[in-house]
Amino acid sequence: MIVRISGEGQFHLPDDDAERLNDLDNRAVEAVESGDEATFRELFEQMLALVASDGQAVPDDELVGSDVILPPRDSSFDEAQHEFSGDGLIPD
């Protein structure tokens, strides 16, 4: 799975981590929908950390499409309410 962190680049995330990322995404959607910003922030940071720690950076000169695009780290909670809704960033 290719994951882009907006403003940071693309990462090839091992398939084994895709389910974990999807679970974090679903839980982040629930937090946003319930208005729980603190829980959302914690889950979003876990998503970013998972991609950064387990993902391999895609070289800048390699053009590949992203399967998932995570918002920038500094996204506001208001912005998250538009991104993390319905099926979330990773449709089931």
C-alpha atoms as one frame of an Amber mdcrd trajectory, in Angstrom:
protein
   0.000   0.000   0.000   1.305   3.450  -0.929   0.489   6.100   1.679   1.082
   9.808   1.181   1.437  12.077   4.173   0.510  15.463   2.748   3.519  17.745
   2.765   5.952  14.934   3.616   5.981  12.411   0.782   4.949   8.879  -0.041
   5.696   5.662   1.797   5.337   2.014   0.836   3.573   0.490   3.836   3.819
  -3.293   4.209   0.539  -5.122   3.636   0.694  -6.420   7.213   0.256  -2.842
   8.450  -2.664  -1.963   6.157  -5.229  -3.563   8.486  -3.776  -1.762  11.498
  -3.867   1.565   9.634  -7.469   0.902   8.608  -8.422   0.147  12.222  -6.831
   3.400  13.410  -8.642   5.256  10.611 -12.018   3.778  11.619 -11.428   4.679
  15.263 -10.377   8.221  14.239 -13.656   8.597  12.310 -15.580   7.540  15.419
 -13.675  10.082  17.538 -14.349  12.885  15.049 -18.025  11.987  14.774 -18.366
  12.072  18.566 -16.477  15.384  18.798 -13.609  13.869  20.808 -10.643  15.910
  19.605  -8.163  14.492  22.139  -8.815  10.897  21.088  -8.722  11.871  17.432
  -5.323  13.558  17.884  -3.936  10.476  19.618  -5.187   8.136  16.877  -4.035
  10.425  14.061  -0.547  10.598  15.607  -0.525   6.786  15.791  -1.431   6.633
  12.089   1.379   9.018  11.153   3.853   7.173  13.389   2.926   3.801  11.886
   3.518   5.056   8.353   6.772   6.809   9.279   8.188   3.886  11.272   7.112
   0.894   9.178   6.899   2.522   5.746   9.738   2.807   3.257  10.019   6.237
   1.661   9.224   6.205  -2.057  12.090   7.914  -3.917  11.223  11.395  -5.198
  12.037  10.371  -8.773   9.615   7.420  -8.669   6.063   8.231  -9.767   3.416
   6.040  -8.144  -0.185   6.668  -7.218  -1.158   6.825  -3.567  -3.683   4.356
  -2.184  -4.250   6.541   0.871  -3.562  10.230   1.482  -3.213  11.323   5.090
  -3.795  14.994   5.857  -0.858  17.137   7.010   0.291  16.741  10.614  -0.905
  20.229  11.464  -4.497  19.715  10.271  -7.078  21.375  12.476  -9.911  19.404
  14.063 -12.333  21.282  11.792 -10.373  20.057   8.760 -10.355  16.543  10.181
 -14.143  16.599  10.375 -14.218  16.810   6.571 -11.525  14.177   5.992 -12.411
  11.613   8.658 -16.071  10.932   7.936 -18.178   8.104   6.560 -15.813   5.331
   5.485 -12.791   7.403   6.524  -9.618   7.732   4.510  -9.474   3.992   3.836
 -12.805   2.653   2.539 -13.564  -0.883   3.722
